[in-house]
């Protein structure tokens, strides 16, 4: 009967169509993996060139400082002094925006009696160049030189502070200081344990650990530091789960303190301002 012939025809053709479908799926996956490999720098770094505001607009005295990295890249930062300061924060920001998005944070640090030096990595804000992992490390080292040499701050009075991606950069900076230049404190806020760790969580269907061109191994760098460490992480962080902060605390051991905040990845500190103030002030009294 015709129906039996139809069924027989499709039964014979089915393996061929399955192979076609499989080829399409595999080909699409290969394309996605290739794009991830080629474009991962754009996923890691989301810089903004436009300086949208300055501390002066918000009533904060500041000085814009131009400086240069060891490999000759022109960089830019802001020095925001506090009256009768207790310490100086060297702030390493996250992977997006630029220092003009940190005004609220600068005001809060000043209220706590802390000087701040914030700077833009290469490719961000007024800093020249193109961002890269080694480049961000060199930029942080150049910023350290501004603080301890140009601004004449004793290393032991420096708080190396990293937020998000800046956590890995801050930890690397502290880990590579010689014994005579160890910072007094380190704060890691909303930081991940390593780029491959967080990448494999954000893109679970991709072989991120094989493909990634970045290390940013905060956990490893932290293990090579000696200063007291405050870990700040929100239980509601939708980008970097709080388990990363707890793993960093475990690595810090007896040197570590932990502040659990509220709010998403970008606003954890501002959603828990009172607790943040107390924790930071207590930590710096060590």
ChimeraX attribute file (.defattr): number of C-alpha atoms within 10 A of each C-alpha:
attribute: neighborCount
match mode: 1-to-1
recipient: residues
	/A:1	5
	/A:2	7
	/A:3	8
	/A:4	8
	/A:5	10
	/A:6	11
	/A:7	11
	/A:8	11
	/A:9	11
	/A:10	12
	/A:11	11
	/A:12	11
	/A:13	11
	/A:14	11
	/A:15	11
	/A:16	12
	/A:17	12
	/A:18	11
	/A:19	11
	/A:20	12
	/A:21	12
	/A:22	12
	/A:23	12
	/A:24	12
	/A:25	12
	/A:26	12
	/A:27	12
	/A:28	12
	/A:29	14
	/A:30	13
	/A:31	12
	/A:32	13
	/A:33	17
	/A:34	13
	/A:35	11
	/A:36	19
	/A:37	15
	/A:38	13
	/A:39	11
	/A:40	15
	/A:41	16
	/A:42	11
	/A:43	10
	/A:44	18
	/A:45	19
	/A:46	15
	/A:47	20
	/A:48	19
	/A:49	15
	/A:50	13
	/A:51	14
	/A:52	11
	/A:53	13
	/A:54	18
	/A:55	21
	/A:56	12
	/A:57	9
	/A:58	11
	/A:59	9
	/A:60	16
	/A:61	13
	/A:62	16
	/A:63	14
	/A:64	15
	/A:65	15
	/A:66	15
	/A:67	18
	/A:68	18
	/A:69	20
	/A:70	11
	/A:71	10
	/A:72	11
	/A:73	19
	/A:74	18
	/A:75	24
	/A:76	22
	/A:77	21
	/A:78	20
	/A:79	23
	/A:80	23
	/A:81	20
	/A:82	21
	/A:83	11
	/A:84	9
	/A:85	14
	/A:86	15
	/A:87	22
	/A:88	29
	/A:89	25
	/A:90	25
	/A:91	27
	/A:92	29
	/A:93	24
	/A:94	26
	/A:95	19
	/A:96	16
	/A:97	19
	/A:98	25
	/A:99	29
	/A:100	20
	/A:101	16
	/A:102	16
	/A:103	17
	/A:104	12
	/A:105	13
	/A:106	25
	/A:107	18
	/A:108	15
	/A:109	20
	/A:110	19
	/A:111	14
	/A:112	18
	/A:113	17
	/A:114	24
	/A:115	23
	/A:116	27
	/A:117	25
	/A:118	25
	/A:119	30
	/A:120	29
	/A:121	35
	/A:122	23
	/A:123	23
	/A:124	26
	/A:125	22
	/A:126	21
	/A:127	23
	/A:128	18
	/A:129	15
	/A:130	14
	/A:131	21
	/A:132	16
	/A:133	17
	/A:134	11
	/A:135	19
	/A:136	22
	/A:137	22
	/A:138	22
	/A:139	30
	/A:140	26
	/A:141	21
	/A:142	19
	/A:143	29
	/A:144	25
	/A:145	18
	/A:146	21
	/A:147	21
	/A:148	17
	/A:149	12
	/A:150	10
	/A:151	12
	/A:152	10
	/A:153	16
	/A:154	16
	/A:155	22
	/A:156	16
	/A:157	17
	/A:158	25
	/A:159	26
	/A:160	28
	/A:161	26
	/A:162	24
	/A:163	24
	/A:164	22
	/A:165	25
	/A:166	27
	/A:167	32
	/A:168	31
	/A:169	32
	/A:170	29
	/A:171	29
	/A:172	23
	/A:173	22
	/A:174	28
	/A:175	21
	/A:176	15
	/A:177	15
	/A:178	9
	/A:179	9
	/A:180	8
	/A:181	15
	/A:182	21
	/A:183	25
	/A:184	21
	/A:185	24
	/A:186	28
	/A:187	26
	/A:188	30
	/A:189	25
	/A:190	31
	/A:191	28
	/A:192	32
	/A:193	25
	/A:194	20
	/A:195	21
	/A:196	21
	/A:197	16
	/A:198	19
	/A:199	19
	/A:200	16
	/A:201	15
	/A:202	13
	/A:203	11
	/A:204	10
	/A:205	10
	/A:206	17
	/A:207	14
	/A:208	21
	/A:209	15
	/A:210	10
	/A:211	15
	/A:212	17
	/A:213	15
	/A:214	17
	/A:215	14
	/A:216	24
	/A:217	19
	/A:218	25
	/A:219	24
	/A:220	17
	/A:221	20
	/A:222	26
	/A:223	14
	/A:224	14
	/A:225	21
	/A:226	17
	/A:227	20
	/A:228	20
	/A:229	27
	/A:230	24
	/A:231	22
	/A:232	26
	/A:233	31
	/A:234	25
	/A:235	19
	/A:236	16
	/A:237	18
	/A:238	12
	/A:239	15
	/A:240	23
	/A:241	19
	/A:242	21
	/A:243	13
	/A:244	20
	/A:245	26
	/A:246	18
	/A:247	14
	/A:248	25
	/A:249	22
	/A:250	14
	/A:251	15
	/A:252	22
	/A:253	12
	/A:254	10
	/A:255	15
	/A:256	18
	/A:257	17
	/A:258	18
	/A:259	18
	/A:260	18
	/A:261	23
	/A:262	17
	/A:263	17
	/A:264	18
	/A:265	21
	/A:266	16
	/A:267	15
	/A:268	22
	/A:269	24
	/A:270	17
	/A:271	15
	/A:272	16
	/A:273	15
	/A:274	10
	/A:275	15
	/A:276	19
	/A:277	17
	/A:278	12
	/A:279	16
	/A:280	16
	/A:281	15
	/A:282	10
	/A:283	17
	/A:284	16
	/A:285	7
	/A:286	8
